[in-house]
Amino acid sequence: MSATTATIEKQSGALWHLNLSALCLMAVSLSAVVVEFGASQWASLLAGVSILLFLTLQWRQIHRTFQFFVIVAIGLGLTLWFNYDITWPELAAAIDRGAFFTFFLTSLAVLREAAGSSPLVRRCGTIMVNQPPGRRYLLMSFGSHLFSVMLNVGALNVLGTMVKRAIHYGDTDEQKRVAGIRSRRMLTAVLRGFSSIPLWSPTSVTMLLVLSAIPSLQWEHYAPVGLLLAAVFILWGAVLDRISYPQRKVTPGANHRLYYLLPLVLLVALIPATAIAVSVLTGLQMFSALLMCVPFIGVIWISFQYRRSNARLTAALVARRVTRSFPVTFTNQRNEVALFASSGFIGVILIPLIDPAWINNWIEQANIGDAWLMIIISLTILLSSLLAINPIITVTLILGILQQLPDLSIPPTVQVVVISLTWAVFAGLSPFTAALRFISNFSDVTPAVFGIVWNGVFNLTVLIALYAALLIFL
């Protein structure tokens, strides 16, 4: 066999492997959709087999940490099943939760694929970077927030790269000092804008977890509260920035055409608006409708990027993008799929084993009020993140336990506010979070210095405000 033939066969094998993995994720997503419309047993079985096949195909490339979660989930499920500690409906419910979490990743991957190649995103990023200092912080934070709705952590890459290109350190010590301050302010703004996403965005992991665990709460009912929190979160960051760096008279930048940001704002608003409309028409929950709508929005966005006078050429370019890029985009999420699917499975399968009466009695004997219970929960999530324990596991288990407590009087909205604000804090504080590690690559400091020194005062004041509000109003 010649070297050329061997290379072709190797590439064909890799392509087959890639496409089969992508088909597995599509089968899982289809199963999740079918379950939302009322089917159960066969869809759960298809989802379980497809997830296992995907993880088997991608096992060698999955990080060992996430392999551990998969092994724990499978081992726990088999042990409980063979010991007759769980029934098939309970096992199917755990599989369905893992499938829905996988559907979440797969669906949003289409939107990120579209946003990642969009000239609109690049143009808006350039406009935000080239603003006067006072206005620039607020716009960078707000823009990072909008980008993160569609790109998630990818927003940090887009804006971080633009910040790095925009900074010119010069030759003198004073020029380098000023450039360093400018870099710090812009990168901190980007991180805080990203960190505010868990407060409301239906495309955030936080909303996925809390809405899955609290079925009595609908996103559209909570969203106004979350949006208000996000606005206050961003504005408070701007206030601290202005206090820390008093405004100086500078020559205005050349690019102040803020109206170019309007299409991005409208595009972000279109995502939940479309989902709400579909939810009303079909009777589905808004979050489920969102995940069904997002792939179509993403593909339409891609078609606008390839628009030509010839509709046939545009369709051909879009089809080529879908068949070539989507399998790579889907399978590159192998670590996230392993974590999300196993976390969702573990969170559901452990619920029947929890004795809510015992926990409730312990809380009463310890004389822990509602306010202190939520503060303890917040600190547990925060400290776990600082010890490198993934918050997806922590939040899934805590919310699962909370919903089982018979005498729990804490409103669901308060639970979501505490969880989401805590998530927003540790996203910009813990050096083990992907966001902080990612954004620190564009600075000259470590993730720990970035999170604790650069962003520490902001995070501390947010926590103090949260705990004070709990003690006053609960």
C-alpha positions in Angstrom: 0.0 0.0 0.0 1.5 3.4 -1.0 1.8 6.3 1.4 -0.8 8.3 -0.5 -3.3 5.4 -0.3 -2.7 5.0 3.4 -3.2 8.7 3.9 -6.5 8.7 2.0 -7.8 5.7 4.0 -6.8 7.4 7.2 -8.6 10.6 6.3 -11.7 8.6 5.2 -11.7 6.8 8.5 -11.4 10.0 10.5 -14.2 11.6 8.4 -16.5 8.6 9.0 -15.7 8.7 12.7 -16.5 12.4 12.8 -19.8 12.1 10.9 -21.0 9.2 13.0 -20.3 11.1 16.2 -22.2 14.1 14.9 -25.1 11.8 13.9 -25.2 10.5 17.5 -25.6 14.0 18.8 -28.3 14.7 16.3 -30.1 11.4 17.4 -29.9 12.5 21.0 -31.3 15.9 20.1 -34.1 14.3 18.2 -34.9 12.1 21.1 -35.0 15.1 23.4 -37.5 16.9 21.0 -39.7 13.8 20.9 -39.8 13.6 24.7 -40.9 17.2 24.8 -43.9 16.3 22.7 -44.9 13.4 24.9 -43.1 10.2 23.8 -41.0 8.5 26.4 -39.7 4.9 26.4 -38.3 4.4 22.9 -37.0 8.0 22.8 -35.2 7.5 26.1 -33.7 4.3 24.9 -32.5 5.9 21.6 -31.0 8.8 23.6 -29.2 6.5 26.0 -27.7 4.4 23.2 -26.7 7.4 21.2 -25.0 9.2 24.0 -23.0 6.0 25.0 -22.0 5.5 21.3 -20.8 9.1 21.0 -18.8 8.9 24.2 -17.2 5.6 23.1 -16.2 7.1 19.7 -14.7 10.2 21.4 -13.4 8.6 24.5 -9.7 9.0 23.8 -10.1 12.8 23.2 -12.2 13.4 26.3 -10.3 14.9 29.2 -9.8 12.5 32.1 -11.7 14.7 34.5 -14.8 14.4 32.4 -14.2 10.7 31.8 -14.4 10.4 35.6 -17.9 11.9 35.6 -19.0 9.6 32.8 -17.7 6.5 34.7 -19.4 7.7 37.9 -22.8 8.2 36.1 -22.7 4.8 34.3 -21.5 3.0 37.5 -24.1 4.6 39.6 -26.9 3.9 37.1 -26.0 0.2 36.7 -25.5 -0.3 40.5 -28.9 1.2 41.3 -30.6 -0.7 38.5 -29.3 -4.1 39.3 -30.0 -3.6 43.0 -33.6 -2.6 42.2 -33.1 0.7 43.9 -34.6 2.6 40.9 -37.3 1.7 38.3 -37.2 2.1 34.6 -39.3 5.4 34.6 -36.7 6.9 37.0 -33.8 5.7 34.9 -35.5 7.0 31.8 -36.1 10.4 33.4 -32.3 10.6 34.2 -31.5 9.7 30.6 -33.9 12.3 29.3 -32.3 15.0 31.5 -28.8 14.1 30.1 -30.3 14.1 26.6 -31.9 17.5 27.1 -28.6 18.9 28.3 -26.8 17.5 25.3 -29.5 18.9 23.0 -28.8 22.3 24.7 -25.1 22.1 23.6 -25.8 20.9 20.1 -28.5 23.5 19.4 -26.4 26.4 20.6 -23.4 25.2 18.7 -25.3 26.1 15.5 -25.7 29.7 16.8 -22.1 30.0 17.8 -21.0 28.7 14.4 -23.0 31.4 12.7 -21.9 34.2 15.1 -18.2 33.1 14.8 -18.1 34.0 11.1 -20.4 37.0 11.1 -19.0 40.3 9.8 -21.6 42.0 12.1 -19.9 40.6 15.2 -16.5 41.7 14.1 -17.7 45.2 13.1 -19.4 45.7 16.5 -16.3 44.5 18.3 -14.2 47.1 16.5 -16.6 49.9 17.2 -16.6 49.1 21.0 -12.9 49.0 21.3 -12.5 52.4 19.6 -14.4 54.4 22.1 -13.3 57.1 24.6 -12.3 55.6 28.0 -15.4 56.5 30.0 -17.9 55.2 27.4 -15.6 52.4 26.3 -15.9 50.4 29.6 -19.7 50.4 29.5 -19.9 49.5 25.8 -17.3 46.8 26.2 -19.2 45.3 29.1 -22.6 45.6 27.3 -21.1 44.3 24.0 -19.5 41.3 25.8 -22.9 40.6 27.3 -24.6 40.6 23.8 -21.8 38.5 22.2 -21.9 36.0 25.1 -25.6 35.3 24.5 -24.6 33.8 21.1 -21.0 32.9 21.5 -20.7 32.0 25.2 -16.9 31.7 26.0 -16.2 32.4 22.4 -17.1 36.0 23.0 -14.0 36.3 25.2 -11.8 35.2 22.3 -13.3 37.7 19.9 -13.2 40.7 22.2 -9.9 39.6 23.9 -8.2 39.5 20.5 -9.5 42.9 19.6 -8.4 44.4 22.9 -4.9 43.0 22.4 -4.6 44.4 18.9 -5.9 47.8 20.0 -3.3 48.2 22.8 0.0 49.9 21.8 2.4 49.9 24.7 4.8 52.5 23.3 8.5 53.0 24.4 8.3 55.1 27.5 7.4 53.9 31.0 4.4 56.3 31.1 3.1 55.0 27.8 3.4 51.4 29.0 1.7 52.3 32.3 -1.3 53.9 30.5 -1.5 51.1 28.0 -1.5 48.6 30.9 -4.4 50.4 32.6 -6.3 50.5 29.3 -5.9 46.8 28.8 -6.9 46.0 32.4 -10.1 48.2 32.1 -11.2 46.7 28.8 -10.5 43.1 29.7 -12.2 43.5 33.1 -15.2 45.0 31.3 -15.3 42.0 28.9 -15.2 39.5 31.8 -17.9 41.3 33.8 -20.2 41.5 30.7 -19.7 37.8 30.2 -20.3 37.0 33.9 -23.7 38.7 33.8 -25.1 36.2 31.3 -26.2 33.6 33.9 -28.5 36.2 35.4 -31.1 35.9 32.6 -29.9 34.6 29.3 -31.9 31.5 28.1 -28.7 30.4 26.3 -26.7 30.2 29.6 -25.9 26.9 31.4 -27.3 28.4 34.6 -30.8 29.0 33.2 -30.7 25.5 31.8 -30.0 24.0 35.2 -32.4 26.0 37.3 -35.3 25.8 34.9 -34.8 22.1 34.5 -34.7 21.6 38.3 -37.6 24.0 39.0 -40.3 23.1 36.5 -42.9 25.4 38.2 -40.9 28.5 37.1 -41.1 29.6 33.5 -38.3 31.6 32.0 -40.6 34.4 30.7 -41.8 34.9 34.2 -38.3 35.2 35.6 -36.7 37.1 32.7 -37.7 40.7 33.8 -36.0 40.1 37.2 -32.9 38.6 35.5 -32.6 41.4 33.0 -32.9 44.0 35.8 -30.2 42.2 37.8 -27.9 42.0 34.7 -28.4 45.8 34.1 -27.5 46.6 37.7 -24.5 44.1 37.6 -23.1 45.9 34.5 -23.8 49.4 35.7 -22.2 48.7 39.1 -19.1 47.6 37.3 -19.1 50.8 35.3 -19.4 52.8 38.6 -16.5 51.0 40.2 -14.4 51.6 37.0 -15.2 55.3 37.0 -14.3 55.5 40.7 -11.0 53.6 40.2 -10.0 55.5 37.1 -11.3 59.1 37.1 -12.1 60.4 33.6 -9.4 62.2 31.7 -9.7 64.5 28.8 -8.8 62.6 25.7 -9.1 63.0 22.0 -12.3 61.2 20.8 -11.8 58.1 18.8 -12.7 57.9 15.2 -15.4 55.3 15.3 -18.4 56.3 17.4 -21.1 55.0 15.1 -23.1 53.3 17.8 -26.1 52.8 15.6 -24.2 49.9 14.0 -24.7 48.0 17.3 -28.5 48.1 16.8 -28.7 45.0 14.5 -26.8 43.0 17.1 -29.2 44.1 19.9 -32.2 43.2 17.6 -30.7 39.8 16.8 -30.2 39.0 20.5 -33.8 40.0 21.2 -35.0 37.9 18.3 -33.9 34.7 19.9 -36.2 34.7 23.0 -39.0 36.5 21.1 -39.1 33.7 18.5 -39.0 31.0 21.2 -41.9 32.7 23.1 -44.0 32.8 19.9 -43.3 29.1 19.2 -44.1 28.3 22.9 -47.5 30.0 22.6 -48.4 28.3 19.4 -47.3 24.8 20.4 -47.8 24.8 24.2 -44.2 23.8 24.8 -42.2 25.3 27.6 -40.3 28.3 26.4 -36.9 26.8 27.0 -37.7 23.8 24.9 -39.1 26.0 22.2 -35.9 28.1 22.3 -33.6 25.1 21.7 -35.8 24.0 18.7 -35.7 27.5 17.2 -32.0 28.3 17.6 -30.7 26.0 14.9 -33.0 27.5 12.4 -32.0 31.0 13.4 -28.3 30.0 13.1 -28.7 28.5 9.6 -30.7 31.5 8.4 -27.9 33.8 9.8 -25.3 31.8 7.9 -27.4 32.0 4.7 -27.4 35.9 5.1 -23.6 35.7 5.3 -23.5 33.8 2.0 -26.2 35.7 0.3 -25.7 36.0 -3.4 -27.8 37.2 -6.3 -28.1 33.6 -7.3 -30.3 31.8 -4.7 -29.0 28.4 -5.9 -25.4 29.4 -5.2 -26.3 30.7 -1.7 -28.1 27.4 -0.9 -25.1 25.4 -2.2 -22.7 27.4 0.0 -24.9 27.0 3.1 -25.2 23.3 2.5 -21.5 22.9 2.2 -21.0 24.8 5.4 -23.5 22.6 7.2 -22.0 19.3 6.0 -18.4 20.3 6.5 -18.3 22.6 9.6 -21.2 21.4 11.7 -19.8 17.8 12.4 -16.5 19.4 13.6 -18.4 22.0 15.7 -20.6 19.4 17.3 -17.9 16.9 18.1 -15.5 19.5 19.4 -17.9 19.8 22.4 -17.0 16.2 23.5 -15.8 17.4 26.9 -18.9 19.5 27.5 -21.2 16.7 26.4 -19.5 14.3 28.7 -19.9 16.7 31.6 -23.4 17.9 30.9 -24.9 14.5 30.1 -23.4 12.8 33.1 -24.3 15.8 35.5 -27.9 15.8 34.3 -28.1 12.0 34.7 -26.5 12.0 38.2 -28.6 14.9 39.4 -31.9 13.1 38.5 -30.9 9.6 39.5 -29.9 10.6 43.0 -33.1 12.3 43.8 -35.1 9.1 44.7 -32.3 8.2 47.2 -32.5 11.5 49.1 -34.6 11.6 52.3 -36.1 15.1 52.2 -37.7 14.6 55.7 -34.3 14.0 57.3 -32.8 17.1 55.7 -35.8 19.2 56.6 -35.5 18.0 60.2 -31.8 18.8 60.3 -32.5 22.4 59.0 -35.2 22.9 61.7 -33.0 21.5 64.5 -30.1 23.7 63.4 -32.6 26.7 63.4 -31.5 27.8 60.0 -33.9 30.4 58.5 -34.6 30.9 54.8 -32.1 33.7 54.5 -29.2 31.8 56.1 -30.1 28.7 54.1 -29.7 30.5 50.8 -26.5 32.2 52.0 -25.1 28.8 53.0 -26.1 27.4 49.6 -24.4 30.4 47.9 -21.2 30.0 49.9 -21.2 26.2 49.2 -21.4 26.8 45.5 -18.8 29.5 45.6 -16.3 27.6 47.8 -16.8 24.4 45.7 -15.8 26.4 42.6 -12.7 27.7 44.3 -11.8 24.1 45.1 -12.1 23.1 41.4 -15.4 21.3 41.9 -17.5 21.9 38.8 -20.6 24.0 39.6 -22.8 22.0 37.3 -22.6 19.1 39.6 -23.0 21.3 42.7 -25.9 23.3 41.5 -27.7 20.2 40.0 -27.5 18.3 43.3 -28.4 21.4 45.5 -31.5 22.3 43.4 -32.6 18.7 43.3 -32.5 18.5 47.1 -34.2 21.9 47.6 -37.2 20.9 45.5 -37.7 17.8 47.6 -37.9 19.6 50.9 -41.6 19.4 52.2 -41.6 22.7 54.2 -39.5 24.9 51.8 -41.1 28.3 51.7 -38.5 30.1 49.6 -40.0 31.4 46.3 -38.5 29.8 43.1 -37.6 33.3 41.9 -35.4 33.9 45.0 -33.7 30.5 44.5 -32.9 31.4 40.9 -31.6 34.9 41.9 -29.3 33.4 44.5 -28.0 30.7 42.2 -27.5 32.9 39.2 -25.8 35.8 41.1 -23.5 33.3 42.8 -22.7 31.8 39.4 -22.0 35.3 38.0 -19.6 36.0 40.9 -17.5 32.8 40.7 -17.4 33.0 36.9 -15.3 36.1 37.4 -13.5 35.0 40.5 -12.5 31.3 40.5 -9.2 30.7 38.7 -10.6 27.2 37.7 -13.4 28.6 35.5 -12.9 28.4 31.8 -13.9 32.1 31.3 -11.2 33.5 33.7 -8.5 31.2 32.4 -9.4 32.2 28.9 -9.6 36.0 29.4 -6.4 36.1 31.5 -4.5 34.8 28.4 -4.9 38.2 26.9 -3.4 40.0 30.0 0.0 39.7 31.7 -1.4 38.2 34.9 -2.5 34.8 36.1 -6.2 33.8 36.4 -5.9 34.1 40.2 -4.6 37.6 40.1 -7.2 38.6 37.5 -10.1 37.2 39.5 -9.0 38.1 43.0 -7.0 41.3 42.6 -8.4 42.9 39.4 -12.0 41.7 40.0 -12.1 41.0 43.7 -13.6 44.2 45.0 -16.4 44.0 42.4 -17.3 40.4 43.3 -17.1 41.1 47.1 -19.5 44.0 46.8 -22.0 42.0 44.8 -21.9 39.2 47.3 -22.4 41.6 50.2 -25.4 43.2 48.5 -26.9 39.8 47.8 -26.5 38.5 51.4 -27.7 41.8 52.8 -30.9 41.7 50.6 -31.5 38.1 51.7 -31.3 39.0 55.4 -33.5 42.0 55.0 -36.3 40.6 52.8 -36.4 36.8 53.7 
